[in-house]
Amino acid sequence: MVTADGEYYLKIQTKDNAGNFSLTQLSPFHYRYDHTAPSAPTSVVSDPYTYSAVNSFNLYWFGGAEQTSNATSSGFLGFYYGTGTSSATLKYNNFYN
């Protein structure tokens, strides 16, 4: 089982009931496993910034990225965010990329 970030190769070799292995292996593909979480945003700004009679706002966030300097990083996709009347009621089912 793969547990560390890295580049891996799938290889398949056959074995018969007598215990003989095939002389060659099938190598159909290689893949990259990324188990490292991205960093959180460093700041968030809302527009409008104050109270509003309109139930609409824009969020702008800064920071929050994934290390992309290595070959095993999957890259940064986006943010999940939630709203609620208290921090205990937040549901993170909104996604933005």
Backbone torsions as a table, in degrees:
resi	resn	phi	psi	omega
1	MET	NA	133.1	179.9
2	VAL	-78.8	129.2	179.1
3	THR	-128.6	-14.9	-177.8
4	ALA	-111.6	144.6	174.9
5	ASP	-54.9	141.2	177.8
6	GLY	162.3	-178.5	179.4
7	GLU	-103.1	130.8	-175.4
8	TYR	-130.3	159.3	-179.7
9	TYR	-125.1	133.7	174.1
10	LEU	-90.0	123.9	177.9
11	LYS	-129.7	138.8	-177.5
12	ILE	-126.4	130.6	178.6
13	GLN	-131.8	141.0	-179.0
14	THR	-94.9	156.2	178.3
15	LYS	-140.7	134.9	179.3
16	ASP	-94.9	178.0	-177.8
17	ASN	-65.9	-18.6	178.8
18	ALA	-86.9	-3.7	179.7
19	GLY	92.1	7.9	179.7
20	ASN	-84.1	133.3	177.4
21	PHE	-97.4	149.5	174.6
22	SER	-63.3	150.6	-179.1
23	LEU	-76.4	-21.8	-179.4
24	THR	-119.6	163.0	177.8
25	GLN	-119.7	145.8	171.2
26	LEU	-88.6	129.6	177.1
27	SER	-121.4	80.2	-172.4
28	PRO	-68.8	-30.4	179.6
29	PHE	-168.9	168.9	169.7
30	HIS	-122.8	160.5	-176.9
31	TYR	-145.3	165.9	179.2
32	ARG	-118.5	132.8	178.2
33	TYR	-105.5	125.0	-179.6
34	ASP	-121.4	106.5	-178.8
35	HIS	-108.5	0.3	-177.0
36	THR	-87.9	124.1	-179.0
37	ALA	-74.4	148.4	176.0
38	PRO	-73.6	165.8	177.3
39	SER	-79.2	157.1	178.9
40	ALA	-77.1	160.3	175.3
41	PRO	-60.0	150.7	179.6
42	THR	-91.0	-25.6	175.8
43	SER	-159.7	156.4	179.3
44	VAL	-134.1	138.5	177.3
45	VAL	-126.1	136.6	177.8
46	SER	-110.0	152.3	176.9
47	ASP	-134.5	111.0	10.0
48	PRO	-77.0	154.9	-176.0
49	TYR	-82.0	-26.8	-176.1
50	THR	-110.3	-169.5	177.2
51	TYR	-58.8	149.0	-179.0
52	SER	-145.7	145.1	175.7
53	ALA	-83.2	-8.4	-179.2
54	VAL	-100.0	131.0	-179.7
55	ASN	-85.4	60.7	-179.7
56	SER	-152.6	137.4	178.3
57	PHE	-154.8	160.5	175.4
58	ASN	-114.3	141.7	175.5
59	LEU	-113.2	138.1	175.6
60	TYR	-126.3	124.4	-179.6
61	TRP	-123.3	154.3	-175.8
62	PHE	-128.0	149.8	-177.2
63	GLY	78.9	-160.3	-179.4
64	GLY	69.3	91.9	-176.8
65	ALA	-148.9	171.0	176.8
66	GLU	-113.0	144.7	175.6
67	GLN	-61.7	114.9	-178.6
68	THR	-113.2	15.5	-178.0
69	SER	-85.1	-5.3	179.7
70	ASN	-117.0	163.6	-175.2
71	ALA	-75.0	-12.1	-176.7
72	THR	-97.0	-3.7	180.0
73	SER	-74.4	135.8	178.9
74	SER	-83.0	-12.0	-178.6
75	GLY	92.1	164.6	-176.2
76	PHE	-90.9	128.8	-177.0
77	LEU	-98.0	-47.7	-177.5
78	GLY	168.8	-160.6	-175.6
79	PHE	-124.8	145.3	165.3
80	TYR	-102.5	142.5	177.0
81	TYR	-141.9	158.9	179.7
82	GLY	-139.4	157.8	176.2
83	THR	-130.3	155.9	179.4
84	GLY	-179.7	174.6	-178.5
85	THR	-81.7	-18.4	174.4
86	SER	-149.5	164.9	-178.8
87	SER	-64.0	-21.9	-179.7
88	ALA	-76.4	-17.1	-176.0
89	THR	-103.6	7.5	-177.7
90	LEU	-67.8	136.8	173.5
91	LYS	-123.5	119.6	-175.8
92	TYR	-90.6	70.6	179.8
93	ASN	-114.1	6.1	176.8
94	ASN	-99.1	138.2	-177.9
95	PHE	-128.5	141.1	176.5
96	TYR	-139.5	134.0	174.4
97	ASN	-130.2	NA	NA
